Amino acid sequence: MSSAHLREEKNCLNCGATVAGKYCQECGQENLEPAENTWHLIRHFMEDFTHFDGKFLGSLKFLLFKPGYLSQEYLMGRRARYLHPVRMYVFISAVFFLLFFSLLSPGRNKSGTHTTRKIVDQIDDSISTDSKLQKDLAANHIKLTRGYTPDDTLAKVNVEGVLTMHQYDSQQHTLPLLRRDGFVKRYFTRKGIAFHEMSKNPEALREKQKEVMHHAIPEVFFLSLPFFALALKLLYIRRKKYTYAAHAIFSLHFFSAAFIIWLPVVIALHYFSTGWLYFAGFVSIMVYLYLAMKRFYAQGGAKTSLKYILLGMIMGILFIFVSIIVVVDAMMRLVSS
């Protein structure tokens, strides 16, 4: 509790309302003297931290060992004793990705088993220099810009002899306005030339691709969350009491739990690489999801199992779709960097 003195005045300094007691009944601000010394600031920090810490640890216990319980409590209106789902998700995801980037960043692996490279390679294979996706992107760039055939590759990007960005821009400036490339054609042409210039150093390009893709992983999870809630809404559309917001709360709790469950796997992969780590982490998360759905939506095993399978199928497709969007965006940023 703060040791600052209460104000004699009864007007709230925050909202101007009349204060009947220690706290303003309109905005909740404590009616204290505004001047604070260093000791008061330290006390406030410790009080806020321990309050957060107490709520977090209490919520964490139920999050991990009673799947779906926190979402159930939130839906019933019992919220003050638990950490808010959004704050929980932000805090847990921040800690998870901080350790993820610290331990499994490209080229960093204490055990020397190249675990990190294997993880990034699984993502990067789809956009490697000689991969099908990159060839298709190259072909689409070329088709959209100069009408080349799909068999062309990035190495053949050539606008009437132009091989560099400077040459292309110079050529465009020499043409009459009506004969210059439009916005879309100019955009894809410049991207194609940039890819061509970067491909002159394949090893450096590949390393840069890995770095960009490595940092795109959080975006995939963040963008997948609202789709996950939408899929639940569709599966439980006949359960009127479960609004989209309720499904979003469930999704936040599930993603938070998934990060915590996967955290030991990330730490272990920093030291050694074995297939059972991936399998154990994946199975644990899937079992958790089933138990959480069964508790929160309060349906029998048969219905829960069916919707659980359908959810997996829907999210598999959506996850691929979101990943493609993030991959394309990451590659565009790679060329622009």
Summary of the structure (lengths in Angstrom):
residues: 337
radius of gyration: 27.0
end to end distance: 50.6
largest distance: 81.9
contacts: 933
relative contact order: 0.11
helix: 69%
strand: 2%
